């Protein structure tokens, strides 16, 4: 995935129904450093004019709308 590319969620992925039919602009990774030293990587999107965070479970359900 590259920053600035557009994606849509594939049909049937119920956890992101609010994204259905909306293009999602990929903004990049957001890394959270936990107190125990572990890093959590989330993925930031712009959907419907709002910033949305997603975890890696969403990635396999994305379909690119733009090609690089």
SULTAHU-V107107 format. One record per pair of residues at least 4 apart in sequence whose ideal C-beta (glycine too) atoms are under 8 Angstrom apart, sorted by the first residue. I is the first residue (numbers start at 0). J is the second residue. D is the distance in whole Angstrom. If there is no record, write none. Layout:
i=I j=J d=D
i=I j=J d=D
//
This chain:
i=0 j=4 d=7
i=0 j=6 d=8
i=0 j=25 d=5
i=0 j=42 d=8
i=0 j=58 d=7
i=0 j=61 d=8
i=1 j=25 d=7
i=1 j=67 d=6
i=2 j=25 d=6
i=2 j=26 d=6
i=2 j=27 d=5
i=3 j=24 d=7
i=3 j=25 d=7
i=4 j=24 d=8
i=4 j=25 d=5
i=4 j=63 d=6
i=4 j=64 d=8
i=4 j=65 d=5
i=4 j=67 d=6
i=5 j=22 d=5
i=5 j=23 d=7
i=5 j=24 d=6
i=5 j=25 d=8
i=5 j=63 d=7
i=5 j=64 d=4
i=5 j=65 d=5
i=6 j=22 d=7
i=6 j=23 d=5
i=6 j=25 d=6
i=6 j=44 d=8
i=6 j=61 d=4
i=6 j=62 d=6
i=6 j=63 d=6
i=6 j=64 d=6
i=7 j=18 d=8
i=7 j=20 d=7
i=7 j=21 d=7
i=7 j=22 d=6
i=7 j=23 d=7
i=7 j=61 d=7
i=7 j=62 d=5
i=7 j=64 d=6
i=8 j=12 d=5
i=8 j=15 d=5
i=8 j=18 d=5
i=8 j=19 d=7
i=8 j=23 d=7
i=8 j=57 d=7
i=8 j=60 d=6
i=8 j=61 d=6
i=8 j=62 d=8
i=9 j=60 d=5
i=9 j=61 d=7
i=9 j=62 d=5
i=10 j=19 d=8
i=12 j=57 d=8
i=12 j=60 d=4
i=14 j=56 d=8
i=14 j=57 d=8
i=15 j=19 d=8
i=15 j=53 d=7
i=15 j=57 d=6
i=15 j=60 d=7
i=17 j=46 d=8
i=18 j=23 d=6
i=18 j=46 d=5
i=18 j=51 d=8
i=21 j=46 d=5
i=21 j=47 d=5
i=22 j=46 d=8
i=22 j=64 d=6
i=23 j=44 d=4
i=23 j=45 d=7
i=23 j=46 d=5
i=23 j=51 d=8
i=23 j=61 d=7
i=24 j=44 d=6
i=24 j=45 d=4
i=24 j=46 d=8
i=25 j=42 d=7
i=25 j=43 d=8
i=25 j=44 d=6
i=26 j=43 d=4
i=26 j=44 d=6
i=26 j=45 d=6
i=26 j=50 d=7
i=27 j=42 d=8
i=27 j=43 d=6
i=28 j=40 d=6
i=28 j=41 d=7
i=28 j=42 d=6
i=28 j=43 d=7
i=29 j=40 d=8
i=29 j=41 d=5
i=29 j=42 d=7
i=29 j=43 d=5
i=29 j=52 d=6
i=30 j=38 d=5
i=30 j=39 d=7
i=30 j=40 d=6
i=30 j=41 d=8
i=31 j=38 d=7
i=31 j=39 d=4
i=31 j=41 d=7
i=32 j=36 d=8
i=32 j=37 d=8
i=32 j=38 d=6
i=32 j=39 d=8
i=33 j=37 d=5
i=33 j=38 d=7
i=33 j=39 d=6
i=40 j=55 d=7
i=41 j=52 d=5
i=41 j=53 d=7
i=41 j=54 d=6
i=42 j=52 d=7
i=42 j=53 d=5
i=42 j=54 d=7
i=42 j=55 d=7
i=42 j=57 d=7
i=42 j=58 d=7
i=43 j=50 d=6
i=43 j=51 d=7
i=43 j=52 d=6
i=43 j=53 d=8
i=44 j=50 d=7
i=44 j=51 d=5
i=44 j=52 d=8
i=44 j=53 d=6
i=45 j=49 d=7
i=45 j=50 d=6
i=45 j=51 d=7
i=46 j=51 d=5
i=53 j=57 d=4
i=53 j=58 d=8
i=56 j=60 d=8
i=57 j=61 d=7
//
